[in-house]
Amino acid sequence: MAKPLEVTDATFQQEVLESDVPVLVDFWADWCGPCRFIAPFVKEIASEHEGSLKVAKMDVDDNPAVPGRYAIIGIPTLMLFKGGQVVERIVGAQPKERILAQVLPHLEKAAA
């Protein structure tokens, strides 16, 4: 079962921007209640879409550079990267269905 990959400021370029599949990045922190609320959804999405989507988590406290570059001011923030570009940004704790509604259209295009 796939689980989200932990990415850091050091690994972000290779794991996310240079990925050949879309990458959903969960910007979170340990102290953030809403982040813990959506964590199971993020894990399920990683498992259910293994192969067509890479799912990553980035702790904003430990890795300030990348969240700063993408103007992450509230967490949780989920960002979908495709071809090194941000194609979706989901801010706040959202139900799994809402997250998938924004992510899946980009996966179907990738598979076509």
N, C-alpha and C positions, 0 to 999 in steps of 0.2 A: 504494500500500500504506500503510495507516494505521500510524502509529507512536505510541508513548505521548507524551502532551502533558506538557511540563514545567510543573508548577504551583509557585507560591510562596505564602508567607504572604499576599502582596498579592492574588493572583489566585484563591486557594482558594474564597472565598465565591462568586464568579461562576462559575468553571469547574466546581466540584464541587457545592456546596450548592444552587445555583440551576439545575443542569442538568436538562433535561427527560428525559434518559435516565439509567439507572444508571451510576455512575462507580466503576471499580476504581482505587484509589490505591495505588501501590507506594511505601512509605516506605523509603528506602534511603540509603546513603552510599558514596562512592567507595572507601573503604578496606575495605568489608565484602565478604569473600569469598562468603558465602552469597547476598548481594544480586546479585553478578555471576553466580552459578550460576543464579538464577531469571530473570535479565534476558531471555534468549531466549524463555522461556515467556511472559513478560509481553508481549513484542513480538508473538509469534504470536497471542496472545489478542486483542490490539488489532486486528490485521489480520483475523483470522477472524470477529470479531463487530462489525466496523465498522457503524455505523448503529443497532445495538441496545444497544451498550455503549461508553462512553467510557473510555479507559484513560489514567491520569495517573501521573507519577512525581514524588515530592517528595524532594529532598535534605535530610535532617534536619540536616545541619551548617549549611547555608545558610539554613534556614527553621525556627527553633526554636519559634515560637509555635504553629503548628497541631499538630505532634507532641506538644507539651506539653499542649495542650487535650484531645487524645484519648489521653493517657497511653501514648504509644508508648515502651516501655522497652527493647524488643529489636527489632533489624532483621535481616532484612527483615520488615516487617509489611505485609500487604495488607489494605485495608479496602474494603468495598463500600458505597457510599452510594446510597441510593434515596430520592428526595423529601427530600433534605437530612438524612436519618437514616442512621446506621450499621446495616446489616442483616447484615453478616458481617465477621469479623475472622480473618485467617489469619496465624499467627505462625510464623516460621522458614522455611527453604528447603523447599518442598513440590514434589512432582512436578506437572507441568501437569495431569494427570488429577484430582488431588486439589483443585487450585485451581478447575478447571472444575466439579467436583462441587458446590462450595459456591456458585459464581457463577451457573451456568446456570438453576437453579430460579427465580431472581429475574428473569431475562430473559424466561423463558417467561410469567411472570405479567404482565410489562410489555407483551408482545405481544398477550396475550389480550384 
